[in-house]
Amino acid sequence: MKAHVLVVDDDRSITEVLRRALAYEGYSVEVARRGDEALRKVLERQPDLIVLDIMLPGFDGLEVCRRLRAGGNQVPILMLTAKDSIPDRVAGLDTGADDYLVKPMELDELLARVRALLRRRSGEQEEVLRFADLELDTGTRIARRGERTISLSTTEYELLQLFMRRPRQVLTRDVIMERVWGYDFEGESNVLEVYVGYLRTKLEVKGEPRLLHTVRGAGYVLREPSEG
């Protein structure tokens, strides 16, 4: 079946370009131009991915993202922003977006990021990964630490799965970016550090010992504190 993509932007020229490009790549495409319209269309037909502009009439893309995540919808979201500063990008990620692009964007890069996000959700064998008191169900995409259930965003899940498949192995930043995001981010981006912080917050909410450790100058590793 064709992957279904919802494009949300109030600029008709942009939505038309994206609609044509995504359709040419073989995707089913629907367009919304307001935040409330986007949420309604998600209810009518669950998309496989949303391309979401931040600046929208009604309520903005950040609010759309917040409402979807608050309702438990973990559809991958690629956020578009005209603002190029790191705090603005982090604001989008903080609401639950999985990736972002700064306008004006190159169409080839947008399509590559769409493919990378969609690959995460296809062809995965269901199993339960375990390390220490941490479990990750690849079928439900839910983690558990002891008796506590942990809900994960799409990117948080992909990142945790990578570490749980390679316990005690130091993973470099380049390897993580390639495996989780499917491409390299340019130098100053701190998206990886942001998501490592998100995971640590969720894994340690009850004061549990840290499992995801920073190896300075090398990368990150999943290990028990006694192994450090």
Salt bridges, closest charged atoms under 4 A:
ASP9 OD2 - LYS103 NZ 2.80
GLU16 OE2 - ARG19 NH2 2.63
GLU16 OE2 - ARG20 NE 2.77
GLU25 OE1 - ARG115 NH1 3.76
GLU30 OE1 - HIS4 NE2 3.38
GLU30 OE2 - LYS41 NZ 3.80
ASP36 OD1 - ARG34 NE 3.10
GLU37 OE2 - LYS41 NZ 3.45
GLU44 OE2 - ARG40 NH1 3.01
ASP53 OD1 - LYS103 NZ 3.17
GLU63 OE1 - ARG66 NH1 3.19
GLU63 OE2 - ARG67 NE 2.88
ASP84 OD1 - ARG89 NH2 2.70
ASP98 OD2 - ARG69 NH2 3.02
ASP99 OD1 - ARG113 NH1 3.24
GLU109 OE2 - ARG113 NH2 2.41
GLU127 OE2 - ARG165 NH1 2.85
ASP133 OD1 - ARG145 NE 2.89
GLU135 OE2 - ARG130 NE 3.15
GLU156 OE1 - LYS202 NZ 2.68
GLU158 OE2 - ARG141 NH1 3.59
GLU188 OE2 - ARG89 NH2 3.14
GLU193 OE2 - ARG173 NE 3.44
GLU204 OE2 - ARG210 NE 2.81
GLU208 OE2 - ARG148 NH2 2.86
GLU227 OE2 - ARG168 NE 2.53
